[in-house]
Amino acid sequence: MEMLEKIAILSLNPLKKSVCRPPSYMIVFSFSRGRMMEVRRICCIGAGYVGGPTCSVIAQMCPEVTVTVVDVNEDRIRAWNSDSLPIFELGLQEVVDSCRGVNLFFSTDIDEAIKNADLVFISVNTPTKTFGIGKGRAADLKYIEACARRIADVSSGCKIVVEKSTVPVRAAESIRRIFNANTKSSLSFQVLSNPEFLAEGTAIIDLKNPDRVLIGGDETPEGQHAIQALRSIYEHWVPKNKIITTNTWSSELSKLAANAFLAQRISSINSISALCEVTGADVEEVAHAIGTDQRIGSRFLKASVGFGGSCFQKDVLNLVYLCEALNLPEVARYWQQVIEINDYQRKRFSSRIINCLFNTVTDKKIALLGFAFKKNTGDTRESSSIYISRYLLEEGACLHIYDPKVKAEQIMQDLTKPTPSERHDTATVSRLVTIVTDPYKACENAHAIVICTEWDMFTELDYERIHKAMLKPAFIFDGRRILDSLHDQLQHIGFQVETIGKRVNQRIPFTTSGDRSEMDQPQPLKKNKL
């Protein structure tokens, strides 16, 4: 087990109050003289989906502050310094262009950036462990530990170190212990928690107009001064009443709890979608009726093939592991069910595709439209498209995949990457998967279209043209409910339409003489047990 994780587990006991106050030699010198440190230089370790956009917005909103984003990945830094950024976010290019080279810099010189900084953000990846204690649930903190050790090694003077990555509760205490064990007489730290709540696809909007900014720190005069120093950065553009300050542990747990609650809502409405399909109800109508209740609200009640992204699954699993470590098995099982419903929804949708295609997809061409976990981003982490693709590949389907923002090499990497439970055959994936750059090309001679990402462009395709080029009967499986307004039109064209959370009354069209049929006699369907 990683040393930092051992420390984190040992420090989970909330009754140990003595760890909250740092020893006197950790007090920031400026704070001890009763005045707040002024942050003029910021370093962000990690140029990914959190660090890059967050620090770009900070640089734009705080022109007097110099912001340097560093990463060990030279290709990523090179991309940040080019006109082709490594991630796609609406408005991000404009923000970067407005301040890059002025007060926003991207570099691989990590040590120099840390030395010069008054405040250091840690925005590195904290993936779910794939081996050892906590496999499949606990967060892997090796990158956090490496950052803490590097900061302690190269720093001098006063430093505010801020957790930006999603971390387990009490990870700040683990970071602080590393600092304590490696401190020098010329060095002092304060450790803060400042989790991000941005949503990919709307990250720039969320950063510029956040629901709230959360800052957690020590409940000591020195800790409160550090909180105020970071708060003063956000106050450049965020109203004071939207900046919430808490103790460190509350801040860390709030991030996990927020994502768990949102994931829970998605799994809840997805469980209802299965019931709707059996009874004849429409999950969109049910969600609207539920959402008008002010006690519940309408957000995150959109039934689909399941949630994805870098946060929801990882954070819920982290919460499950935390509850198990604290001997709360009933609570752990409750949150584990959120993940299981998400997996069930993906398997259920995949099984429905197979059943509708006469109970076999072997050697059949299926056009899979969308691979990102949501629209307006190129991020594929934990995308439902990955799971659905794997289920179909296991049945021998030939997938032709199109996504407007995800690169071909990323798709192949996601489909061949080993999981905690299995390793995927690269040769089989290469043989069965074709990445295309044109949605119409993906649909030529296909037996079915499967929509896995809610890109707006998929509602604007020429479906008459697509239908003519497909094998008959031609199926559309809408995993995102984006074609609801087109059902009558699609059926009139001749499509067999299947969607999430609703039984579409099918009108079986007659096949014209020019159409090609995949078989003379449909095979009887078999019942799949999930």
N, C-alpha and C positions, 0 to 999 in steps of 0.2 A: 504494500500500500504506500502511496506517496506520503512523504512526511507531512505536507501541508494538510492532507485529508485526515491523517491521524490527529493532528492538532485540532482540526475543525470538529471532529467527532468528540474529542475529549472536552472541548469547550462548549458543547451543546447544552449542558446543564444550566438552565436559566437561573438557578439559585446561586450560582457563583458570581456574586456581585463584585468581588475584588478586582476582576479583570477590566472593569469599565474605566478605571482611572489610570492613565499612564504614569510611569515613574517620573520624578521631577526632571531627570536629565533629558526627557523627551519633549519638554515644553518648548514651543517655538520661541526663540529669543525675543522677537518683536512682540509676541503676545505677553511675555513676562513683564514687559515694560508698560503694559496696559494699552497698547495701540494696535490696531488691526493691520496685518500685513497687506500691502497693496500688490495685487497680482498684475504683473506687466508682461510676463512670459509664461506661456502654457505649452506643455509638451503632452502629446497624446500617443501612447504606445498602442499600436493597432490601427491599421488603415482599412478596416472592413466596413460593414454595413452600419455600425454604430459610430466608430471613431471618425470616419471620413465626413459624413454629412453633419454630425454634431459640431465638430470643430470648424467646419467650413462656415456654418451659420454663426458660430461664436465670433469668428474672425470678421465676418461681414457686419455683425451688430456691434462689435467692440473694436473699432479701427485703431484705438490706441494700444491694443493688446497684440503682441506677436504670438502667433499660434504655429507650432511645428508638429506635424503628424509624422510619426516614424513607424517603420515596419521592417522586418527582416527579409520580406519578400521583395526583391529588387524589381521584378516584373510588375508587381502591383504599384509600387511607388512610381515607376516609369509611366504607368498608365495614368496615375493621378496628375502627373506633370504634362500630360498630353491632352489632345482634344477628344480622346476616346477614353472616358473614365471607366474604371474597372467595374462599376456598378451603375445601374440605370435607376434614376429617380427623377420624377418630374420636377424641373426647376433647379436641379443640382448643378448642372453645367453652368448655368447663369450665375449662381452663387459663387462657384469656384472661380470662374473667369473674372468676377468683380474684385477679388482680393488676392488671388494667387500671385506670388512674387512681390506683393506689397506688404501684407502682414500675415499671409498664409503660405506655409511652406511644407513640402512633402520630401522626406529624406530617409535614407537608410543609416545615417549617423546617429544611432540611438543614444550612445553615451554622451555625445556633445549636447544633444537636445535636453537630456535629463539634467546635466550639469547646469545649464543656463536657465532652467525653468524654475519659477516660483511655485507652480502647481503642475502636478503630473496626473493625467487621466490614465487609468488602466482599462483598455478597451479590447483585450485579447479574447480569443475564443475559449469557452468553457463547455466543451462537448460532453455528452453523456458517456460514461466509462464503458468500454467494450470488453473489459477483462477485470479480473480481481474482485475484491470486496466491493459490493455496490454495483456490479456489472449490470448494465441496462437501465440503471436508475440514478445512481449518484453522479454528480458532476466531476469531471476530470479537471483538477486544479493545477496541473503541472505548469501551464503557461502563466497562471497567476503567481505561483511560487517563483518561477524564473524571473518574472518582472520585479517582484519584491526584492529578490536577492540582487538583481542588477542595479536597482535604484539605490539600495543601501551601499553597494560597492563603489559606485561612481559619484555619489552625491556629497555635498558639503553645505553647510549653512542651514537655512530653514526651508523645509519643503512641506507642502500640503499634497498628500497622495489621495486620489479619489478613485474609488471603485466605480467604474462605469459598466463593466461586464456584469451579466447576471450571475450571481454567486450564491452559494448556500448561506443560510443564516449563520452568523458569527465568523464568516470568512475574514472580515476586517480585523477581528481579533487575531486570527492566524497571521495575517500580514504584519500586524503590529508586533507580534512575538518575533517574527523574523527580523524586523527592524531593531528590536530591543537587543537581540542576540548579536547583531552585527553593527551596532552603532559606534560612532566615533565621538570624541569630545567636541569636535567641530560641527557635529551634525545633530539636527533635531527634526522630528516629524509630527504631523497630525494626520490621521487617517479618517476620511469621510466616505460615506456611501451616497451615491447620486445616480440611482438607476434610471435608465431611459424607458420611456413609454411610447416611443414613436411607432407608427405602423408603416411597414414597407408599402410603397406605392403612394403614400401621402406623407413621407418622412419630412420633407421640407416644410409643408404646411403645418405639420404637428410640431416641428421644432420652433417655428416662428410664432405659432399661436397655440401653445400647449394648454391642455386642460389643467395641468399642474406641474410644478417642478418640485421634486422631493429631495431633500438634503438631510442626511443623518450624520450625527457626530457625537463625540463625547459630551456628557453632561457636566463638563468642567468649564471654568472660565476660558481656558486655553482652547478647548474644543469648540466652544461657542464663538470665539473669535475666528477660528478657522471656518466655521459654517458661514459666518458673516462675510468673510473674504470671498467665498465662492458665490454666496448670494448676491454680492455686489456685481458680479459678472452678469448673472441672469437679469438683474434689475435694469440693465440697459434697454431691454425690450419686453420683459415679462412683468405684468402688474404685480405689485407686492402681495396682494391677497391670493395670488395663485402659487406663491412659493411657500411650500410646507416644510417645516423643520421638525425633526424627530430625533430620538436617539438612534444610534447606528443600527441596532438590531431590528427596530421597528421599520426602518427604511428598507433593510434587506428583505424582511419577510413581506413587506407590502408589495414588492415587485413580484415575488412568487405567487402571492395570494391574488393579485390583480389578474395575472395571466391564467391562473387556475380557474378563477370565476368566469372569465371570458370563454375559456375552453369548455367549461362546464355548460354554459349556455348553448354553445354549438352542438355539443354531444346530446344535450337534452332535446333540442329541436330535431336533430337527426334521428333520435330514437322515435320521435313522434312521426317522422316521415315514413318510417317502415309501417307504422299502424295506418297511416293515411292510404298507402298503396293497397293495403288489404281491404280496407273498409270503403274506399271510394271517396274519402275526404281529400281535400287539396291542402297540402302543408303550407302553401303561401297564404291561403285564406285563414287557416288556423293561426299562423304566426302573426298575421295582421290583427286578428281578434285579440290575441294575447298581448301584443305589443301596445295596443291602445290603453291597456291598464297602466296607469302612471306608476304603480308600484313595481312594474316589471320593465316597461319601456320596449322600444322596437329594435334596438341595436343588437347585433350578434344573434339574431333569430332567423338567419338565412340558411335553410337546409341545403346541403351540398354533399359532395363526396368526402367531406371531412376537412378538418383544419390541418394546416401545415405551417411551415416557417421555422425559424431558428429558436423560437421562444416557447410556444405553448406546450408541445410535448415534453421538451426538455425540462421546463419549469414544473410541470405537473409531476413528472417522474422524480424530480428533485424533492418536491414536497412529500411525495410518497415515501421516499427514502428517509427524509427527515423524521416523519412520523414513526416509521419503523425503528429508527435509531433511538427515539424517545419513548419507545414501548407504548405506542398508540396504534395498535393493529387495526382497530375498527375505523379510525380516521384514515389510515393508509389505504384500506380496502375501498373506502368511499371514493377517494380521489383516483385510485387505480381504475375504477369503473369508467371514469371519464375517458381514459385512454382506450379501454377495451371497446367502448361504444364507437370511438373514432375508427378503430381497426375493423370493427364489425361493419360499419357503413361502407368502407372501401371494399371489403370482401363481398358484401351483399350486392353492390353495384357491379362488380366484376362477374359475379355468378349470374346476374341478370343478363349481362351481355352474352355470356356463353349459352344460357338457356334459350334466349331469343334467336340466336344463330343456330338453331336446330341442334342444340346441345353439343356442338363442337366448333372450335375455332382453329383447329389444327390446319396449318398451311393456308389459312384465310388471311387476306389482306385487310387490316384494320387501320383506318386513319385516326391517329390520336392528335387532336388539336389542343395545344397548350401544354406546357411542361412546367412553367413557373408555378409556385404554390398559390399565387394570386396575380391579378392583372397589375399592370404598371410597375412591374419589377422583374428583374432577371434572376431573382433568387430562387433556387430549387430546393433548399434545405427542407427535408421532411415533407416535400410536396406529395400530395395524394397521387399525382401522375406517376411517380416512381413506383408506388405500391401497386397501382392498377396495372401498370406495364408489366411488372414482375409476375402478377397473377396470370395475365394473359400469355406471357412468354412461357410460363410453366405448362400451359395447355398447347403450346406449339404455334401460337398466332404470329403472323408476320406484321410487325408494326411499322407504319410510316408516320414519323413524328414531326410535327411542325410547331414552332413557337417563335414569335417575332423578335424576342429579346434574349433567348437562351442559346448559347453557342453549342455546336454539335459535340465538341469535346466534353463539355460539361454534362450533357445528356448521357453520353456513353460512360463517363466516369461514375455518374449516379447509378446507372443500371448494373455496373460491374463491381461496385464497391461492396466489400463484404459487410455483413451485418453481424450483430452479436450471436445470431443463431445459425447463419448460413453464409456460404461463399458462392458467388454467382459465376458461372462458366463464361469467361470472356469470349471464347470462340462461338458459343451458342448465341450470345447477345449480338455479336458482330454479324452472324449469319441471318438473324431474324429481325434485326432493327435497321431501318433506313432513316436517316435524318434528311429532311427536305426543306427547301427555302421558299416553297410556294404551296399554299394550302390547297390549291386546285390540283397540283401534282400529287399531293398526298392522297387525294380522294379518288384519283383515276383507278378504275377497276377494283375499287374497294368494296367489301361486303358491308362495311359499317363505318360510321363516323362516331367517334367518342370525344365529347367536349369535356376537357378536364380543367381548363382555366377560363375565367370569365372575361377574356379580352373582348373589348367592344367590337372589334373588327369582325368577329365571328357572327354577329347579328347582321352584318352588311354583305355577306358573301352572296354570290349568284347561285342560289341553290337549284335552280332549274338546270343550269350548266353542269353543276356537280352531279345531279341525279342522272342526267343523260350518260355521264361517264362511268357510273357505278354499276356493279352487278345487281341483279334484282332477285328477290326483294331488297330494297336499299333501306338500311336502318340508320337512324340517328339516336344516339344515347346522350342526352343532355345532363351532364353531371353538375351543372351550375345554375340551372333554371334561367338561362339567359334567352331562350327561344320561346318563352311562353306565349308571346304575342304573335308568333309565327306558326303556331300549331296548325291552324286551319289551312294556311297557305302551303305549308310543308306537306300536309296530307293530300291536299288537292294535287300537288305535283306528283305524289306517289310514294312519299317516304313513310316508313313505319317509325313512329315517334315514341320514344321511351324517355321518361324523365324522373327526377327524384321527387318522392312524396306526392305522387298523383298518378292515377290511372287515366291515360289518354285513350278516349274512345276511338279505336282504330277503324278506319274505313279501308278495307283491303282492296287495293286498286287492281284492275285487270292489267295484265302485262301486254303491251303492244307488240306487234310483230317484230319491231326493230330492237326490242329489249332483249338482254341476255339473262337467262335464268341460271342460277348456280346449281339447281338440281330439279329433277322432274317431280319427285315425291318428297315432301318434307318428312324428316325422321321424327318419331315421337319424342316428346320431351321427357327427360328424367328429372326426378326431384333431387335437388342438391341440398344436403344438410350443411348448415353453417355452424 
